[in-house]
Amino acid sequence: DGCSQLSAYERKRLKNITENAKFFAALKLHESAARLHQIATKRQSHATKRAKPKKAEDETVRRRSMRLQRVEPSGVPMPEMPAQPEAEEYPQVPAGPLPMIPEDQMENSKLTEELLTTWMRISEVLLVIISYLTLLTMLSRYQGSLNSMGLSEDNIKKVVKYRVCSMAIHPSESIIFVAAGDKSGQIGLWNVTCESEEGARVFIPHSYSVTCMHFSPCNPAHLLSLSMESLRCGDVTRAVFDEICRSEEDLSSFDFLEDNGSTAVVGYWGGRVAVVDRRTPGTSSELSADIGFKRTRTVHVHPVNKQYFVAAGSADVCIYDVRYLKSNGNKPVSSLKGHTKSVASAYFSPVTGNRVVTVCADDKLRYGAVGGDNLYGKYQLGGFIISYLHCPSLRASSIWDPKQEDCFVVGSMARPRQIQVFQDTGKLLHSFYNIDCLSSVCSINVVHPTKNILVGGNSSGRLHVF
């Protein structure tokens, strides 16, 4: 045959090929492959399976920093971060008058009626006009009254759901009645004197933060409240929240221009100010004026010469005469210089208005005199004599005690948490604190006009009554 003509190497090669072919034929690989292909085709016809992810051990391990692994440099695991809450949507309140119905209107309607009846009753009794000049006391006696004021657990209550943005206290001398506005548009009313735990009720007359509140100076049955979208008057005698002013521009604060509470000056976050008259129909302002501010945070009317008001904003504190306001080109009567950063608030002293206290983001609380003479019916404002306290623990705005011409109150971030009272000389007169009952910063405070009562509100909606 032909094999005899092959070399020894080729004969050995053919022999190996033949033996290998017999070996693979014995394994029956072709039949096994065909059977597996048939099974796989059947499974795919029933359902399409999602590809499984690779196992962790098959992946290349990426290097991660200790911060991402939540491990401190010492190797100790850090506590788990709490889950971030979803942004809450606050209810949008419609324009126009709103009935004075609490948030939980289906529950405890009798308690709500009792609370509103109490508010109406104490407002009817308060018909005597108080002369604040007779309330001034000697400093030693005033300091003694501060020392007598304390805080207990019974006088702490969560009145609104979110951070307290403004407060007002009813001038009644028989009952402690407080209103608080929060960042969601809620207004909480609390009868502190009521021993029942149900002495507070929550209403929702606004859609945004209630940044300013005042009881009417001539009729405390009216509670005026301001939010970004509107200025409202809560009239307890008619159980309704009337709408006084509505604007597409965001409102920031207001104050009464007259003792009868019929007109008010309103500040806008965009820098402008406006004059509002409650007696005219409609919800638009009587006058809108550009005072040259980038932002207006607070406006406050002079207690004696009501035509003057002080406005505070982005490093600006100026005094204007409302009689000469016009749409543009307004110039201040006096400018209070020296502020290097944003100003949180500026307020006249309560009796004479000869002093101003301001709080600035540079951690300085400034106070000084704006003296003047009443010449020929025109109030000539003098220069602002500035003194300041360096308060790195300062928080929010400072308010005057309406019973004392030269003393003001401010919340502090110092520990233990406290509310401080200063004299206009810079002397610290008193610190309100209670290690067991006060553990948070009271950034919003209000003082009763005739009684020794101080209320502080914190970021969780709680009120503390000293």
Disulfide bonds with the S-S distance in Angstrom:
none
